[in-house]
Amino acid sequence: MAEVYKTGCVLCAQNCGLEAQVLDNRIVKTRGDRANARSNGYACRKGLNVVFHQHNADRLRFPLKRTEKGFERIPWEQALREIAGRLQEIVGSNGPRSLAYMGGGGQGCHFEAAFGVRLLRAMGSQYHYSALAQEFSGMFWVHGRTLGRQYIHLVPDIEHTDLLLAIGWNGMQSHQVPQAPRHLQRISKDPDKLLIVVDPRLSETAKIADIHLAIRPGTDALLLKAMIAMVLAEGWENKSYLEERTSGFDHVRSIFENFDCRAAVAACELDYERVREVCRLFASRTSCLRYDLGVMMNRHSAAASYLAILFQALCGRLGVRGGSVIPGHLMPIGSTSDENNPKTWRTVSTGFFPVAGTYPPNCMPEEILSDNPERLRAVLVSGSNPLRSYADTTAYEEAFNRLDLLVTTEVAMTETARLSHYVLPARSGYESWDGTFFAWTFPGIFFQMRRPIVEPEGEALEAGEILVRLADRLGVIPPIPKELYEAARAGRERFAVALGEHIAKEPGAARSLPFIVAKTLGKTLGSVHLAALWGILQTAPASFRQAAARAGFTAGPTQGEEIFRKILEHPEGIWIGELDPERNFEQLKTHDSRVCMHIPELIETIDGLHAESEIQLLKPLPEFPLVLMAGKHVSTNANTLMRNPAWNKGFRGCTLAMHPEDAKALGLEDGQMAQVTTEAGSESVELEITTSARKGHVSMPHGFGLVYEGKSHGANVNRLTKNTNRDHLGTPMHRYVPCRVEAAACRR
């Protein structure tokens, strides 16, 4: 009989609670876990099909080394010895700028990041590349300027709002907040609430909206500027909020005065009176705003994020109940980077600086292919698949083939792994202790530490354990006194005292704390990830400790241990902290504890946004008359975490969505194979003719083009995205890719 275990989904950032049935060491079925306080039994079809992630023919079981004859299985000791030797040789000869780490834990397993970043720093490098800088750089950078830290984020207080304005967000498919479809449907059906969607397409969310503004692709920033100007012109701004809660707006107010809103709205191909009514409703009601990749990976990404902050603050909707609020967290996602600090590296060839501690993946191919003596020569990839996840697959293939060393630590044999010199098998999220630090809830702080529910096949290790062993081989972990090992065996209370005494004697040891805890307490607990969680709770900042006390945990030195034990007792996850909803502004880190409304670096961009200039810039190119939305979120994609395409049997998983009028003009039919061409390349994909598409605008999901058991499934949209089609922060403009479409040579 199958045993049932509490666990969570690892296929998107919501990590919904699951109950998994396990029989003969295989997950055979999953369902939503009603005991999970964050997801309350909700799970989408991805979580319900997680078996296809866990069990597939591409799973890795042993360390592999690429040879002239192909990949050969080798012992762990040999793999780590050879990798460490090559790293020491490369960095020793070319300097620390020759090394980069690409990782961070992805959607479901964050604990390896603590070890990956420490290993990188110990080798002298700052080059941490991650998906954070692929999608969120504009928003994070703006939050650093306006809210005080790049790791401070905003979430909609969706349970208490009565108007939700969604810009470039299709929450019915992409979630991005817990139980998003449930909340969106609830708001949509409530006669006292309003759902307003700004999206070029008639998306699944737009279909249930009270108001849908079918905006012209690429004009989000222009629309937001017009909306701010309308609020000011009508006198709808919240004057008391501006005076008490913000600073610097007088420096930017003139940009919006005498702005031609009608011309701007017309350039966005929207109705002026309808947009004006949206502004009135937002300014006068308990409202919140949620924008997503439709804005963040589009033209003027940083400017649009800045304008979104201004618009919400102008209406008094930041940091208040029912508005956009700052959630609490156990660990922040990312850090804060200061590009003006001379100690902060910029990429050698492209000159990009980090945002939230990470560099943009879209510049990595150039950093490898450069002739600069300090070019990238060695890359450690952990839990990431840049050959499918990031822009310009072709450029990445060329670059990775030039590397002196490419090491991939992964659950399955991904496209990136196939190009690697060494492939190291990591345990999945269901074979190891692991969790995430996504802070999407308010006012509670939720945490779930997933435990192993199936045994790994072969010799796979926890991802963090692999990095600890490699660090040990490299000799970057300082000597650990035997007293610490003895204390760890004697119990966590004694170990905490011994660890504190050790750091007091050796202050430099604090920089290697994750490695020290992993090698000592990790052995006792049987997991370096579990040991890392214990360490995080012992060193949590005062702000979290206060939130934990508000949630019922005892204040004082034993609080971390109390929370740790409680987490272990509740595999379904628990609330570990509680913010005071009426004191949300205490989360700000600006010098005056106000929202900073003035970002000098973006003033010229905002000031230059006008209907006339945008119309000229958005004129279709003769060779590429259509606009491609590259990377559409649909219920049938999960990046490349789902290797076995059988989970989509019966679904049209990967199609190019096109409006009927465009299809008719091109002589194309539903279901036929179409050829999509951009400056980056061409791909053949099944055509789907639908009225949900916008005329002149086509869309295609990401995460396809996988080769599984010798057969290709779908088309790889990143063959169509040029890595140089990006903004000044390195964010790719995936939501605005000029293209053309024609019939492919064959039909399905």
C-alpha positions in Angstrom: 0.0 0.0 0.0 1.2 3.5 -0.9 2.4 5.8 1.9 1.3 9.4 1.9 3.8 12.2 2.7 3.5 15.9 3.1 5.7 17.8 0.7 5.5 20.7 -1.8 5.7 21.5 -5.5 9.1 22.5 -6.9 7.9 23.6 -10.3 7.0 27.3 -9.7 7.7 29.9 -7.0 4.4 29.3 -5.2 5.6 25.9 -3.9 2.0 24.8 -3.2 1.6 22.1 -0.6 1.2 18.6 -1.9 0.4 15.2 -0.5 2.4 12.6 -2.4 1.6 8.9 -2.5 4.8 6.8 -2.6 4.9 3.1 -3.6 8.0 1.0 -4.1 10.2 4.2 -3.9 8.2 6.0 -6.6 5.8 8.9 -6.4 2.6 7.5 -8.0 0.2 10.3 -7.3 0.0 13.8 -5.8 -2.9 16.1 -4.7 -3.1 19.5 -3.0 -2.5 19.5 0.7 -5.3 21.1 2.7 -3.1 21.3 5.7 -0.7 23.7 4.0 -1.6 27.1 5.4 -0.3 29.0 2.3 -2.0 27.0 -0.5 -5.0 25.5 1.4 -5.3 22.5 -0.8 -4.8 24.4 -4.1 -2.4 22.9 -6.7 -2.3 23.4 -10.4 -1.7 20.7 -13.0 2.0 21.1 -12.7 2.1 20.1 -9.1 -0.4 17.3 -9.8 2.0 15.9 -12.4 5.2 16.3 -10.5 5.8 12.6 -10.9 7.0 13.4 -14.4 9.7 15.6 -12.9 10.8 13.1 -10.4 10.8 10.0 -12.6 12.1 10.4 -16.1 14.6 8.8 -18.5 17.0 11.8 -18.2 17.6 11.5 -14.5 21.3 11.5 -13.5 22.6 8.9 -11.1 26.4 9.0 -11.3 29.2 11.6 -11.8 30.0 11.8 -15.5 33.1 13.0 -17.4 33.0 14.0 -21.1 35.6 12.2 -23.2 36.3 11.7 -26.9 34.1 8.7 -26.7 31.2 10.5 -24.9 30.3 10.6 -21.2 31.9 8.1 -18.9 31.0 7.3 -15.4 33.7 8.2 -12.8 33.9 8.0 -9.0 33.0 11.1 -6.9 36.5 11.3 -5.6 38.0 11.5 -9.1 35.4 14.0 -10.3 36.0 16.4 -7.4 39.7 16.0 -7.6 39.9 16.8 -11.3 37.4 19.7 -11.1 39.2 21.3 -8.2 42.5 20.9 -10.0 41.2 22.5 -13.2 39.6 25.4 -11.2 42.9 26.1 -9.3 44.8 26.0 -12.6 42.4 28.3 -14.4 42.0 30.9 -11.6 45.6 30.7 -10.7 46.7 31.5 -14.3 44.0 34.0 -15.3 42.7 35.5 -12.1 39.4 35.3 -10.3 37.4 37.1 -13.0 37.8 34.0 -15.1 35.3 32.1 -12.9 31.5 32.4 -12.7 28.8 30.6 -10.8 25.4 30.3 -12.3 22.8 29.1 -9.8 20.7 30.1 -6.9 18.2 27.3 -6.4 15.6 27.9 -9.1 11.9 27.4 -8.3 12.1 24.9 -5.5 15.5 24.3 -4.0 17.3 27.3 -2.6 19.7 25.9 -0.1 22.5 25.1 -2.5 22.8 28.9 -3.2 24.4 29.6 0.3 27.2 27.2 -0.6 27.6 28.2 -4.2 28.0 31.9 -3.4 30.4 31.2 -0.6 32.5 29.0 -2.8 32.6 31.7 -5.5 33.6 34.4 -3.0 36.3 32.1 -1.5 37.8 31.8 -5.0 37.9 35.6 -5.2 35.2 36.0 -7.8 32.0 38.2 -7.7 30.5 36.8 -10.9 27.2 35.2 -9.7 24.7 34.9 -12.6 21.1 33.9 -11.9 17.6 34.1 -13.2 16.9 37.1 -10.9 18.9 39.2 -13.3 17.2 37.6 -16.3 13.8 38.9 -15.3 13.7 41.2 -12.4 16.7 43.6 -12.6 14.7 46.7 -13.5 12.2 46.2 -10.7 14.9 45.2 -8.1 17.1 48.2 -9.0 14.1 50.6 -8.8 13.1 49.1 -5.4 16.6 49.7 -4.2 16.3 53.4 -5.1 12.7 53.9 -3.9 12.3 51.5 -1.0 15.9 51.4 0.3 17.1 47.9 -0.6 17.1 45.8 -3.8 15.8 42.8 -1.9 12.7 44.6 -0.7 9.8 43.6 -2.9 6.1 44.4 -3.1 3.2 42.0 -3.1 -0.5 42.8 -3.5 -2.6 42.5 -0.3 -4.9 40.5 -2.5 -7.3 39.3 0.3 -8.1 42.9 1.4 -8.2 44.8 -1.8 -11.4 45.7 -3.7 -9.6 46.6 -6.9 -6.8 44.7 -8.5 -5.0 46.3 -11.5 -2.9 43.7 -13.3 -0.4 44.9 -15.9 1.3 42.4 -18.0 0.3 39.6 -15.6 -1.7 36.6 -16.5 -2.2 35.2 -13.0 -4.7 32.6 -14.1 -1.8 30.8 -15.7 1.4 32.1 -14.2 0.3 32.5 -10.6 3.0 34.7 -9.0 0.9 35.0 -5.8 -0.3 32.1 -3.7 -3.6 30.6 -5.1 -3.7 33.3 -7.8 -6.5 31.7 -9.8 -8.7 31.3 -6.7 -8.2 35.0 -5.8 -8.7 36.3 -9.3 -11.9 34.4 -9.7 -13.1 35.5 -6.3 -12.5 39.2 -7.2 -14.0 38.7 -10.6 -17.2 37.2 -9.2 -17.6 39.7 -6.4 -20.0 42.6 -7.4 -18.2 44.9 -4.9 -14.8 44.3 -6.3 -13.0 45.1 -9.6 -10.4 43.2 -11.7 -8.8 45.4 -14.3 -6.2 43.9 -16.7 -3.8 45.7 -19.0 -2.5 43.1 -21.6 -2.2 43.1 -25.4 -3.8 39.6 -25.5 -7.2 38.5 -24.3 -5.4 36.4 -21.7 -7.1 33.9 -19.4 -7.0 36.7 -16.7 -8.3 39.3 -19.1 -11.3 37.0 -20.0 -12.6 37.2 -16.4 -11.8 40.9 -15.9 -14.3 43.7 -15.4 -12.1 46.0 -17.6 -9.6 44.8 -20.2 -7.2 47.4 -21.7 -5.8 45.7 -24.8 -2.7 47.8 -24.9 -0.3 48.1 -27.9 2.7 45.9 -27.2 5.7 47.8 -25.8 3.8 50.9 -24.6 3.3 50.1 -20.9 5.7 52.9 -19.7 3.9 55.4 -21.9 0.6 54.4 -20.5 1.8 54.6 -16.9 3.2 58.1 -17.5 -0.2 59.2 -18.9 -2.1 57.7 -15.9 0.1 59.6 -13.5 -0.4 62.8 -15.5 -4.2 62.2 -15.4 -4.3 61.7 -11.7 -2.4 65.0 -11.1 -4.5 66.9 -13.6 -7.7 65.8 -12.0 -6.5 66.4 -8.5 -7.0 62.7 -7.5 -3.6 62.3 -5.8 -3.6 61.5 -2.1 -2.0 64.7 -0.8 -1.7 63.7 2.8 0.0 60.4 1.9 2.4 62.2 -0.4 3.3 64.6 2.4 3.7 62.1 5.2 5.0 59.0 3.4 7.0 60.1 0.4 9.9 62.4 -0.4 11.3 63.9 -3.6 8.1 64.1 -5.7 8.6 67.8 -6.2 11.7 66.9 -8.3 9.6 64.9 -10.8 6.2 66.6 -10.7 7.0 68.9 -13.7 7.6 65.9 -16.0 3.9 65.1 -15.8 2.5 68.6 -16.0 1.1 69.7 -19.4 1.7 66.1 -20.7 -0.4 65.2 -23.7 -2.3 62.3 -22.2 -4.7 62.0 -25.0 -2.0 61.6 -27.6 -0.2 59.1 -25.3 -3.3 57.0 -24.8 -4.0 57.0 -28.5 -0.4 55.8 -29.1 -1.1 52.9 -26.8 -4.2 52.2 -29.0 -6.6 52.6 -26.0 -9.7 54.7 -25.3 -8.9 57.8 -23.4 -12.2 57.9 -21.3 -11.8 54.3 -20.3 -8.2 54.8 -19.1 -9.3 58.0 -17.3 -12.0 55.9 -15.5 -9.4 53.3 -14.5 -7.3 56.1 -12.9 -10.3 57.5 -11.0 -11.3 54.0 -9.7 -7.7 53.2 -8.7 -7.2 56.5 -6.9 -10.6 56.4 -5.0 -10.8 52.8 -3.9 -8.9 50.2 -1.8 -6.7 49.2 -4.7 -3.5 47.4 -5.5 -1.3 46.9 -8.6 0.5 43.8 -9.7 2.7 43.8 -12.8 4.8 40.9 -14.1 7.1 39.9 -17.0 4.8 41.6 -19.5 6.3 44.8 -18.1 9.6 43.6 -16.6 10.8 42.0 -19.8 9.6 44.7 -22.2 10.7 48.0 -23.5 11.6 50.6 -20.8 11.6 47.9 -18.1 13.2 50.0 -15.3 11.3 53.1 -16.3 8.0 51.3 -16.2 8.8 49.9 -12.7 9.7 53.4 -11.5 6.4 54.8 -12.9 4.5 51.9 -11.3 5.9 53.0 -7.9 5.1 56.6 -8.6 1.5 55.8 -9.6 0.8 53.7 -6.5 2.4 56.2 -4.1 0.6 59.1 -5.8 -2.7 57.3 -5.0 -1.5 56.4 -1.5 -1.5 52.6 -2.2 2.0 51.5 -1.0 2.4 49.9 2.4 -1.3 50.0 3.4 -3.9 47.3 3.8 -5.4 46.3 0.5 -2.6 47.9 -1.4 0.9 46.8 -2.4 2.7 45.8 0.7 6.2 44.7 1.8 6.2 41.1 3.1 8.5 39.8 5.7 11.0 37.1 5.1 13.4 34.6 6.8 16.0 35.2 4.1 15.9 37.8 1.4 15.9 36.8 -2.2 19.1 38.4 -3.3 21.1 41.2 -1.7 21.7 44.8 -2.5 24.4 45.9 -4.9 25.9 49.3 -5.2 27.1 49.9 -8.7 28.8 53.2 -7.6 31.1 51.3 -5.1 34.5 50.9 -6.8 34.8 47.5 -5.3 31.8 46.3 -7.2 32.8 44.5 -10.4 31.4 45.2 -13.8 31.6 42.6 -16.5 34.8 42.9 -18.5 33.4 43.1 -22.0 29.9 44.4 -21.6 30.2 46.6 -18.6 27.2 45.4 -16.7 27.0 45.7 -12.9 25.1 43.3 -10.6 21.6 44.0 -9.3 20.5 42.2 -6.1 24.0 40.5 -6.1 23.6 38.9 -9.5 24.8 39.6 -13.1 22.6 39.3 -16.2 22.8 36.0 -17.9 22.3 37.6 -21.3 25.8 39.0 -21.3 27.6 35.8 -20.4 28.1 34.6 -24.0 30.0 37.8 -24.8 32.0 37.5 -21.6 33.1 34.0 -22.7 33.7 34.8 -26.4 35.7 38.0 -25.7 39.4 38.2 -26.5 40.0 40.0 -23.2 42.6 38.2 -21.1 40.2 38.3 -18.1 37.4 36.7 -20.0 35.3 34.0 -18.4 36.9 30.6 -18.8 35.2 28.4 -16.1 31.5 28.3 -15.2 29.9 26.2 -12.4 26.2 25.7 -13.2 24.0 24.5 -10.4 20.3 23.8 -10.8 20.1 26.0 -13.9 19.7 25.3 -17.6 20.9 28.3 -19.6 20.7 26.4 -22.9 16.9 26.6 -22.5 16.2 29.3 -19.9 18.1 32.3 -21.2 18.1 34.3 -24.3 20.0 33.2 -27.5 20.5 29.5 -27.3 22.8 29.6 -30.3 25.1 32.2 -28.7 25.2 30.1 -25.5 26.1 27.0 -27.4 29.0 28.7 -29.1 30.2 30.3 -25.9 30.0 27.1 -23.7 31.9 25.2 -26.3 34.8 27.6 -25.9 35.0 27.3 -22.1 38.0 25.7 -20.5 35.8 24.2 -17.9 32.0 23.8 -17.7 30.6 21.8 -14.7 26.9 21.2 -14.3 25.3 20.0 -11.1 21.8 18.9 -12.0 18.9 16.4 -11.4 18.6 15.4 -15.1 20.7 15.4 -18.2 19.7 18.8 -19.5 20.9 20.5 -22.7 23.5 22.4 -20.6 24.7 19.2 -19.0 25.3 17.7 -22.4 27.8 20.4 -23.3 29.6 20.1 -19.9 33.0 18.7 -19.2 31.7 17.2 -15.9 28.1 16.4 -14.9 27.4 15.9 -11.2 24.1 14.2 -10.1 22.1 16.2 -7.6 19.2 14.8 -5.6 15.8 16.1 -6.5 13.6 18.2 -4.2 11.9 14.9 -3.2 15.2 13.1 -2.3 16.7 15.8 -0.1 15.9 18.3 2.6 15.3 21.6 0.9 13.0 24.6 0.7 12.6 28.1 -0.7 12.6 31.7 0.6 10.0 33.2 -1.6 8.1 35.7 0.5 4.8 36.1 -1.2 2.5 36.2 1.9 1.4 39.0 4.1 1.3 39.6 7.0 2.4 36.1 7.9 5.8 34.6 7.1 5.4 31.1 5.9 8.1 28.4 5.6 8.1 24.7 4.6 11.2 22.5 4.7 10.6 19.6 2.4 12.0 16.3 3.6 13.1 13.3 1.6 10.2 11.1 0.6 12.0 8.8 -1.9 15.5 7.3 -1.8 17.8 8.5 -4.6 18.9 5.9 -7.2 22.6 5.7 -7.8 25.0 8.1 -6.1 23.3 11.5 -6.3 24.0 13.9 -3.4 22.3 17.0 -2.0 23.3 19.9 -4.2 24.8 21.7 -1.2 26.8 18.7 -0.2 28.4 18.6 -3.7 29.5 22.2 -3.3 30.8 21.6 0.3 32.9 18.7 -0.9 34.2 20.7 -3.8 35.1 23.6 -1.4 36.9 21.1 0.8 38.9 19.8 -2.2 39.8 23.4 -3.1 41.1 24.0 0.4 38.9 27.1 0.9 37.2 25.9 4.2 39.3 27.0 7.2 40.4 24.4 9.7 37.6 23.3 12.0 38.6 22.3 15.6 37.6 18.8 16.7 35.7 20.4 19.6 33.1 21.6 17.1 32.6 18.1 15.7 32.3 16.7 19.3 29.8 19.5 20.2 27.7 18.7 17.2 27.4 15.1 18.2 26.5 16.1 21.8 23.5 18.1 20.7 22.5 21.4 19.1 22.4 23.4 22.3 26.0 22.5 23.1 27.0 23.0 19.5 25.4 26.5 19.4 27.6 27.5 22.4 30.8 26.0 20.9 30.1 27.6 17.5 29.7 31.0 19.1 33.0 30.6 21.0 34.8 29.5 17.9 33.6 32.6 15.9 34.6 34.9 18.8 38.1 33.4 18.7 38.3 33.3 14.9 36.2 36.2 13.5 37.2 35.3 9.9 35.4 32.0 10.3 32.0 33.8 10.0 32.6 34.1 6.2 32.7 30.3 6.0 29.9 29.7 8.4 27.7 27.6 6.0 30.6 25.3 5.3 31.5 24.9 8.9 28.0 24.1 10.0 27.6 21.7 7.1 30.7 19.8 7.9 29.9 19.5 11.6 26.2 19.7 12.4 25.4 18.5 8.8 27.0 15.1 9.6 24.9 14.7 12.7 21.7 15.7 11.0 22.5 13.8 7.8 21.9 16.8 5.6 24.0 20.0 4.9 20.8 21.7 3.9 19.1 21.0 7.2 22.2 22.2 9.0 22.1 25.4 6.9 18.5 26.0 8.0 19.5 25.7 11.6 22.4 28.2 11.0 20.1 30.7 9.3 17.6 30.6 12.3 20.5 31.1 14.8 21.7 34.2 13.0 18.3 35.7 11.9 18.1 39.5 12.1 16.2 41.3 14.8 13.4 42.2 12.5 12.6 38.6 11.9 13.0 37.7 15.5 10.4 40.3 16.4 8.1 38.9 13.7 8.6 35.4 15.1 7.8 36.5 18.6 4.6 38.1 17.2 3.7 34.7 15.7 4.0 33.0 19.2 7.7 32.0 19.4 9.6 32.7 22.6 11.8 35.8 22.3 15.4 35.2 23.3 18.4 33.1 22.4 16.5 29.8 22.2 14.0 31.1 19.6 16.0 29.8 16.6 16.1 26.3 18.0 12.4 26.5 18.9 11.4 27.4 15.3 13.8 24.8 13.9 12.1 22.0 16.0 8.6 23.3 15.0 9.5 23.2 11.3 10.7 19.6 11.6 7.5 18.7 13.4 5.3 20.1 10.6 6.3 18.9 7.2 3.3 20.7 5.7 4.9 24.0 6.6 4.1 26.6 9.3 3.8 30.3 9.9 7.1 31.3 11.4 6.5 35.1 11.6 3.9 37.8 11.7 4.2 41.4 10.6 2.1 44.2 12.0 -0.1 45.3 9.0 -0.4 48.8 10.4 3.4 49.3 10.6 4.4 48.2 7.2 6.5 51.3 6.6 8.9 50.0 9.2 10.1 47.6 6.5 11.4 50.5 4.4 15.2 51.0 4.4 15.4 54.5 3.0 17.3 57.1 5.1 14.1 58.9 6.0 11.7 55.9 6.1 9.7 57.3 3.2 9.2 56.2 -0.3 11.8 58.0 -2.4 10.1 59.3 -5.5 13.2 60.8 -7.2 15.5 58.5 -9.2 17.9 60.9 -11.1 19.2 58.2 -13.4 15.7 57.7 -14.9 14.5 61.3 -15.2 15.8 61.8 -18.8 14.1 58.5 -19.9 10.8 59.4 -18.3 10.9 62.9 -19.6 11.5 61.6 -23.1 8.5 59.4 -23.2 6.0 61.0 -25.6 3.5 59.7 -28.1 5.4 61.1 -31.1 8.7 59.5 -30.2 7.1 56.1 -29.3 5.1 56.0 -32.4 8.2 56.4 -34.5 10.2 53.8 -32.5 7.3 51.3 -32.7 6.9 51.4 -36.4 7.0 47.8 -37.7 10.1 46.8 -39.5 9.6 45.7 -43.1 11.5 42.4 -42.6 9.9 41.8 -39.2 6.3 43.2 -39.3 4.9 41.3 -36.3 5.8 41.4 -32.6 6.6 38.1 -30.8 5.8 37.6 -27.1 8.6 35.1 -26.3 8.0 33.0 -23.2 4.3 33.1 -22.7 3.2 31.5 -19.4 0.8 28.6 -20.0 -0.3 25.6 -17.8 1.6 23.3 -20.1 5.1 24.7 -19.5 7.4 24.4 -16.5 10.7 25.8 -17.8 12.7 22.6 -18.5 12.0 21.0 -15.1 9.6 18.6 -16.7 11.7 16.5 -19.0 9.1 13.8 -19.9 6.6 15.4 -22.3 4.0 12.7 -21.4 2.6 15.1 -18.8 1.2 17.1 -21.7 -0.4 14.3 -23.5 -3.7 15.5 -25.0 -2.7 19.2 -24.8 -1.5 21.5 -27.5 1.5 22.4 -25.3 3.7 24.4 -27.6 2.0 26.6 -30.3 2.4 30.0 -31.9 -0.8 31.9 -31.1 -1.9 34.2 -33.9 -5.0 36.4 -34.6 -7.3 35.1 -37.4 -6.9 38.2 -39.5 -3.1 37.9 -39.5 -3.4 34.2 -40.3 -5.8 35.0 -43.2 -3.5 37.6 -44.6 -0.6 35.2 -44.5 -2.6 32.3 -45.9 -2.0 30.2 -42.8 -4.3 27.6 -41.2 -4.8 26.4 -37.7 -2.6 23.3 -36.8 -0.1 23.8 -39.6 3.6 24.2 -39.0 4.7 27.9 -39.2 8.2 29.3 -39.5 9.0 32.1 -37.1 12.0 34.2 -37.9 13.8 36.9 -35.9 17.2 38.5 -36.0 18.4 35.6 -33.8 17.2 32.7 -35.9 14.2 30.6 -37.0 12.1 27.9 -35.5 9.2 25.8 -36.8 6.2 25.6 -34.5 2.5 24.5 -34.7 0.2 27.4 -35.4 -2.8 28.1 -33.2 -5.3 30.6 -34.6 -7.2 32.3 -31.8 -9.2 35.5 -31.1 -7.4 35.7 -27.8 -4.3 36.9 -29.7 -3.9 40.5 -30.7 -3.7 41.6 -34.3 0.0 42.1 -35.2 1.1 40.2 -32.1 2.0 36.5 -31.8 3.0 34.6 -28.7 4.9 31.4 -27.9 5.7 29.6 -24.6 9.1 28.8 -23.2 10.5 25.5 -22.0 10.0 23.5 -25.2 12.3 22.2 -27.8 13.5 19.4 -25.5 15.0 16.3 -26.8 13.7 13.3 -24.8 14.5 9.7 -25.7 15.8 10.9 -29.1 12.7 12.9 -30.1 12.3 16.7 -30.1 9.2 18.1 -28.5 8.0 21.6 -29.4 10.1 24.6 -30.4 12.8 26.4 -28.4 11.7 30.0 -28.2 15.1 31.1 -27.1 16.5 30.3 -30.5 14.4 33.4 -31.5 15.7 35.8 -28.8 18.9 37.7 -29.3 20.9 38.1 -26.1 21.8 41.7 -27.2 18.1 42.7 -27.4 18.3 44.0 -23.8 18.1 47.1 -21.8 20.9 48.9 -19.9 20.6 46.5 -16.9 20.9 43.5 -19.2 17.2 42.4 -19.0 16.1 40.9 -22.3 13.1 42.3 -24.1 11.4 39.0 -24.5 7.9 40.6 -24.6 8.9 42.7 -27.7 10.7 40.7 -30.3 10.1 41.8 -33.9 9.5 38.8 -36.2 7.9 37.4 -39.3 5.8 34.3 -39.8 5.4 32.2 -42.8 4.4 28.6 -43.7 7.0 26.0 -42.8 8.2 23.4 -45.3 6.1 20.6 -43.7 2.7 20.3 -42.3 1.6 18.4 -39.2 
